[in-house]
């Protein structure tokens, strides 16, 4: 259990360290869907979808092959799958993302890699997309484009 000081150094444990509820350590492999109420840090490998209510941090050596849904997401490793961030999504310089991104705010550092589509959302839309993703984690969250909305209108005429 986490206390107010770490045992090895006696240094205080920061608030952000206390809030990480799940850690997939270096070299660890997780097969299947992962759902957590607190923040997740991944330094190993996940083959499946990741859903958390708080933040998801993917370390430089971490890899996720599956869809991700979280409040805030920071990517330093490699992701192959669609990503839905209710708030902020960051791809750091060592990050590589292959898949579509839905986020309210997006930051892509210089030298980062992103191959996919990005849809910027409002808070309400991002929240509703996250609820859909949580109910159907195996399905990719799709947001209707203006073209499909126009097509539906013309089909109704």
Rosetta blueprint (number, residue, H / E / L):
1 X L
2 X L
3 X L
4 X L
5 X E
6 X L
7 X L
8 X L
9 X L
10 X L
11 X L
12 X E
13 X L
14 X L
15 X H
16 X H
17 X H
18 X H
19 X L
20 X E
21 X E
22 X E
23 X E
24 X E
25 X L
26 X L
27 X L
28 X L
29 X E
30 X E
31 X E
32 X L
33 X L
34 X E
35 X E
36 X E
37 X L
38 X L
39 X E
40 X E
41 X E
42 X E
43 X L
44 X L
45 X E
46 X E
47 X E
48 X L
49 X L
50 X E
51 X E
52 X E
53 X L
54 X L
55 X E
56 X E
57 X E
58 X E
59 X L
60 X L
61 X L
62 X L
63 X E
64 X E
65 X E
66 X L
67 X L
68 X E
69 X E
70 X E
71 X L
72 X E
73 X E
74 X E
75 X E
76 X L
77 X L
78 X E
79 X E
80 X E
81 X L
82 X L
83 X E
84 X E
85 X E
86 X E
87 X E
88 X E
89 X E
90 X E
91 X E
92 X L
93 X L
94 X L
95 X L
96 X E
97 X E
98 X E
99 X L
100 X L
101 X E
102 X E
103 X E
104 X E
105 X E
106 X E
107 X E
108 X E
109 X L
110 X L
111 X L
112 X L
113 X E
114 X E
115 X E
116 X L
117 X L
118 X E
119 X E
120 X E
121 X L
122 X L
123 X H
124 X H
125 X H
126 X H
127 X H
128 X H
129 X H
130 X H
131 X H
132 X H
133 X H
134 X H
135 X H
136 X L
137 X L
138 X L
139 X L
140 X L
141 X L
142 X L
143 X L
144 X L
145 X L
146 X H
147 X H
148 X H
149 X H
150 X H
151 X H
152 X H
153 X H
154 X H
155 X H
156 X H
157 X L
